[in-house]
Amino acid sequence: MPKDFTSVQENNKRAYRGMGIAYYLAGNEEEALENFYAALQVPLLDEMDGDIRSYLLQVNASLLERYRTDGELERARQMCDELLASYGETADIFRMRADLWMEEENYAAALEDFDAAIAAGDSRMSTLLGKMMALKALGREDEVRLVSSKIAAMEPGNDEEAFAGALAAYSIGDYDTAKPLLERLALSGMLRANYYLAQIGIMQKNYPQAVRYLRALEDAGAQDAELYYQMAVCLVEEGQYAEAEKYYGKLSELNDQSYARRQEKLYIVLLEKQGRYVQALERMEKYREDYITPQDGEYEEAQKEYEFLKRIQSE
């Protein structure tokens, strides 16, 4: 009510706050902000202001996330600038802006904001992980290892933090630290952990481990080209050629052109391993015709392979 009585203005403040909450929960951030700001304009019931400002920060964060999802990164970043001007050096806002800088691949600016968030009291593992990723992108490897050691020493508060710590160790090749964390997460049902355990298996040439975790992903419904390609490669390394050919077939059915060259080379290797040299030579001739030029980095290797197959066939 537009009356300048204390009781009316107090009720107005409560009503603006209530409408702000209702609009926020209904997903209308703009109307929510308008009502929360109107509530703050009423110079009474000062004890409510902290609660209202807390809601304002939540609403702004929600609106910022919408801008980010819509690809309006600059608009979202400008909003962070405004929030910092209004609320001071708040850790959450620095962290929000750091994530935006990371998406824009401005790693120096992201690092500055991650450091500002940490200085303002942000001790989350995910924030340290973000800082580590920025340092890695900037090529500052000594600092990467230092931050990773801090993350590894932290006690995760939940599975997401444990996963962030595992990724930190994984990203710098510290598989002895990453693997037990990922194994625990995989057992608790986190599917993403299976992917990284499979990658560790491949890099350590522990192909049975890689196959086990790739199968877990497939059993959960994964049907992508990377899974089928990696499964076929691991099975070839294990000498399970019939099973490898089955996954080569699944990969071919997807017709993912980004894998066309790799899958053709894989099939040539598969034919060779099975002693099917005539077919391997035919496929190698086509492979060279389709993909290999004298300028190609694989030219010499492909040439040697071709000559080897010709010699085997003639013998």
CORWO-V295823 format. One line per field, one symbol per residue. phi: phi as a letter, one per 40 degrees, with the letter a starting at -180 (. if undefined). psi: psi as a letter, one per 30 degrees, with the letter a starting at -180 (. if undefined). Layout:
# CORWO-V295823
phi->???
psi->???
This chain:
# CORWO-V295823
phi->.cbcbdcccccdcccdccccccccccgbccccddcccccccccbfdcccccccccdccccccccccccccgcccccccccdcccccbgccdccdcdccccccccgccccccccccccccchcbccccccdccccccccgccccdcccccccccccccacccccccccccccbgccccccccccccccchccdccccccccdcccfccdcdcdcccccccchcacccccccccccccccgcccccccccccccccfcccbdcccccdccccccccgccccccdccccdcccbbbdccccdcccccccccccccccc
psi->khkhkeeeeeeeeeeeeeeeeeeeffgieeeeeeeeeeeffjhlhfffeeeeeeeeeeeeeeeeeeeeeggieeeeeeeeeeeeeefaikeeeeeeeeeeeeeggieeeeeeeeeeeefggjgkefeeeeeeeeeeffgieeeeeeeeeeeffkjkfaeeeeeeeeeeeefggifeeeeeeeeeeeefgjeeeeeeeeeeeefggieeeeeefeeeeefffkhleeeeeeeeeeeeffgieeeeeeeeeeeeefhjffgeeeeeeeeeeeeefggieeeeeeeeeeeeeefklffkfgeeeeeeeeeeeeeeef.
